[in-house]
Amino acid sequence: MGKNKKVMHSKKEEKQAKRVFLIVVIVLIILCLFLLIGSSFFA
């Protein structure tokens, strides 16, 4: 019983970690786009 609960918990943590990773990647892409757009405007 206790072992099964631990497995479920790690699955939930893994899902949350993947979501956080996706958010970080998206934020980095948006920052890159802003830098590209900004540099083309100020160039």
PAMI-310819 format. One line per field, with one value per atom (N, C-alpha, C, O, CB): x, y, z negated; atom name. Coordinates in steps of 0.001 Angstrom, whole numbers, plus 524288, in hexadecimal, padded with zeros to 5 digits. Glycine has a CB too. Layout:
N
xx: [X, ...];
yy: [Y, ...];
zz: [Z, ...];
atomo: [CA, ...];
This chain:
43
xx: [80342, 80000, 80367, 802AA, 7FC50, 80723, 80A84, 80DD0, 80EC2, 80E07, 80F96, 812D3, 80FBA, 811BC, 814DB, 80ADC, 80785, 806A6, 806AB, 8023B, 805E4, 80508, 809DC, 8095E, 803C4, 80E72, 8134D, 813CF, 8158B, 81807, 81254, 81299, 80EFC, 8107C, 81122, 80A3D, 8067F, 808B0, 8082C, 80139, 80B1F, 80D48, 8119B, 811D6, 80F66, 81504, 81951, 81736, 8195E, 81D3A, 812FC, 8108A, 80E85, 80F38, 80C05, 80C04, 809DD, 80E4B, 80DD6, 8069F, 81289, 81706, 81968, 81AF9, 81B29, 819AE, 81BF1, 818AD, 81ACE, 81C41, 8137D, 80FF5, 810B4, 810E5, 80A38, 81120, 811CF, 81716, 81776, 81160, 81B1F, 82054, 82047, 822B5, 8246C, 81D82, 81D20, 81A64, 81BEF, 81A30, 81645, 8135F, 816DC, 816E6, 80E64, 819CB, 81D58, 8216E, 822AB, 82008, 8237F, 82771, 82535, 827C8, 82967, 8205C, 81DD0, 81D29, 81E23, 8187D, 81B83, 81ACC, 81FFB, 8202B, 81896, 82430, 8295C, 82AFC, 82CEA, 82D77, 82A34, 82BA2, 8288F, 82AC4, 82AAE, 8236E, 82017, 821D8, 82222, 81A45, 82302, 824CB, 829E8, 82A8F, 82591, 82D81, 83272, 83194, 83417, 83612, 82E0B, 82CE0, 82A8E, 82BFB, 82912, 826F5, 82491, 828BC, 828B5, 8202D, 82C49, 83083, 833E7, 83563, 833EB, 8351F, 8383F, 83569, 837CE, 83972, 83051, 82D45, 82D5B, 82DF8, 82797, 82CBF, 82CE9, 83230, 83274, 82BC3, 83660, 83BA0, 83C45, 83E69, 83FD9, 83A6E, 83AD4, 837AA, 83998, 838F2, 832D5, 82F66, 831B4, 831E6, 829BC, 83370, 835A8, 83A8A, 83B2A, 836E5, 83DFF, 842D3, 841AD, 84463, 84692, 83DB0, 83C5F, 839E9, 83A8B, 83899, 83728, 834D4, 838FF, 838E5, 830C5, 83CB9, 840B0, 8455F, 848A5, 8428B, 845BA, 84A2D, 84A02, 84D76, 84A43];
yy: [7FB51, 80000, 804E4, 80863, 80004, 8051F, 809B1, 80A64, 80EC7, 80944, 805F6, 80625, 8086E, 80BA8, 800A0, 806BE, 80897, 80E77, 81139, 805B3, 8105A, 815EE, 81906, 81D39, 81702, 816FB, 81998, 819F2, 81DF0, 816B2, 815D9, 815C3, 819EA, 81CC9, 81049, 81A39, 81E2B, 8239D, 826FE, 81D98, 82478, 8299C, 82B1C, 82F93, 829A7, 82769, 8288F, 829B0, 82CF1, 823F7, 826FF, 82801, 82D98, 83056, 82412, 82F4A, 83496, 83891, 83C81, 83550, 8379C, 83B26, 83B7B, 83FAF, 83955, 8370B, 836DA, 83A33, 83D19, 8311D, 839C9, 83CD3, 842A6, 845C4, 83B3D, 84416, 84997, 84B93, 84FF9, 84A59, 84863, 849EF, 84AD9, 84E87, 845BC, 8477B, 84823, 84D3E, 84FF9, 84381, 84E88, 8535E, 85813, 85BC7, 853A4, 857F6, 85C42, 85CDE, 8613A, 85B4B, 8587D, 85890, 85B0D, 85E35, 852F0, 8598E, 85BC8, 861A8, 86493, 85935, 86366, 86903, 86BDC, 86FFC, 869FC, 869AF, 86C1D, 86C8F, 870A2, 868F0, 8685B, 8685B, 86C81, 86F63, 862F0, 86CCC, 870A3, 8762A, 87988, 86FD8, 8771D, 87C55, 87DC2, 88232, 87C7E, 87A07, 87B0B, 87C5C, 87FE4, 87656, 8798D, 87A98, 8800C, 882ED, 87670, 88178, 886B0, 88AE4, 88EE1, 8873D, 88A05, 88DCD, 88E65, 892BE, 88C13, 88A0A, 88A40, 88D5D, 89083, 884AF, 88C7F, 88F65, 8953A, 89871, 88D64, 89692, 89C13, 89E79, 8A2E8, 89CAA, 89B96, 89D93, 89E63, 8A259, 899CB, 89AA9, 89B1C, 89FBF, 8A2DB, 8960B, 8A03B, 8A483, 8A9B9, 8AD7C, 8A3CB, 8A9E5, 8AEA7, 8B055, 8B4F6, 8ADE6, 8ACB7, 8AE10, 8AFDD, 8B342, 8A95F, 8AD9D, 8AF55, 8B4C3, 8B7C1, 8AB62, 8B612, 8BB4B, 8BF73, 8C3B3, 8BB5C, 8BE12, 8C1EF, 8C20C, 8C58C, 8C0D5, 8BE4D, 8BE11, 8C28A, 8C2F3, 8B8D0];
zz: [80000, 80000, 80000, 80338, 7FB3F, 7FC5D, 7FC00, 800E3, 8029D, 7F741, 80325, 807DA, 80C6E, 80F61, 8093E, 80CFD, 81144, 810DA, 814CB, 8113B, 80C20, 80B3C, 80CF1, 80F3B, 80564, 80BD8, 80D47, 81338, 81544, 80AEF, 815F4, 81BAD, 81DF2, 8217F, 81DD2, 81BE5, 81DB5, 81CE1, 82042, 81ADB, 8186C, 81724, 81AFB, 81CC1, 81180, 81C41, 81FD7, 82550, 8281F, 82002, 826D3, 82BEC, 82C12, 82FF6, 82D00, 827D7, 82787, 827C5, 82A7D, 82271, 824FD, 824FA, 82A6A, 82C27, 820FF, 82D16, 8325F, 83612, 83944, 83468, 835A3, 838F0, 837EF, 83B97, 837F4, 832F8, 83193, 8338C, 83573, 82B95, 8331C, 834EA, 83ACE, 83CBA, 8337A, 83DAC, 8435B, 844B1, 84855, 845D7, 841B1, 842B0, 841A7, 844B8, 83F42, 83D5B, 83C0F, 8405F, 841FB, 836B2, 84235, 8465E, 84B5A, 84DE9, 84786, 84CAB, 85148, 850BA, 8546C, 85230, 84C21, 84B29, 84BDC, 84E52, 84595, 849B6, 84A23, 84FDC, 85187, 8470B, 852E1, 8586C, 85B67, 85E8E, 85AD7, 85A63, 85D0A, 85BAB, 85F17, 85B88, 856B5, 85505, 857CD, 8598A, 84EF5, 85839, 85AE1, 8609E, 862B4, 85A64, 8632C, 868AF, 8694B, 86CE0, 86AE6, 865C4, 86600, 86530, 867E0, 861D3, 86187, 86094, 86576, 866E3, 85BDD, 86801, 86CD4, 87107, 873C3, 86ED8, 87189, 8756C, 87437, 877BD, 87596, 86F46, 86DBB, 86F06, 870DC, 867E1, 86E14, 86F49, 87526, 876D6, 86D3F, 8783B, 87DF3, 87FE9, 88307, 880A0, 87E1C, 87FD0, 87E03, 880FF, 87D9C, 8791E, 876F1, 879DC, 87B00, 87139, 87B17, 87DD4, 88365, 88575, 87DE6, 885D3, 88B2B, 88B0D, 88EC2, 88DD6, 886EC, 8866F, 8856C, 887AD, 88203, 881E8, 8805F, 88407, 883A8, 87AE3, 88784, 88B1A, 88F0C, 8925F, 88DF8];
atomo: [N, CA, C, O, CB, N, CA, C, O, CB, N, CA, C, O, CB, N, CA, C, O, CB, N, CA, C, O, CB, N, CA, C, O, CB, N, CA, C, O, CB, N, CA, C, O, CB, N, CA, C, O, CB, N, CA, C, O, CB, N, CA, C, O, CB, N, CA, C, O, CB, N, CA, C, O, CB, N, CA, C, O, CB, N, CA, C, O, CB, N, CA, C, O, CB, N, CA, C, O, CB, N, CA, C, O, CB, N, CA, C, O, CB, N, CA, C, O, CB, N, CA, C, O, CB, N, CA, C, O, CB, N, CA, C, O, CB, N, CA, C, O, CB, N, CA, C, O, CB, N, CA, C, O, CB, N, CA, C, O, CB, N, CA, C, O, CB, N, CA, C, O, CB, N, CA, C, O, CB, N, CA, C, O, CB, N, CA, C, O, CB, N, CA, C, O, CB, N, CA, C, O, CB, N, CA, C, O, CB, N, CA, C, O, CB, N, CA, C, O, CB, N, CA, C, O, CB, N, CA, C, O, CB, N, CA, C, O, CB, N, CA, C, O, CB, N, CA, C, O, CB, N, CA, C, O, CB];
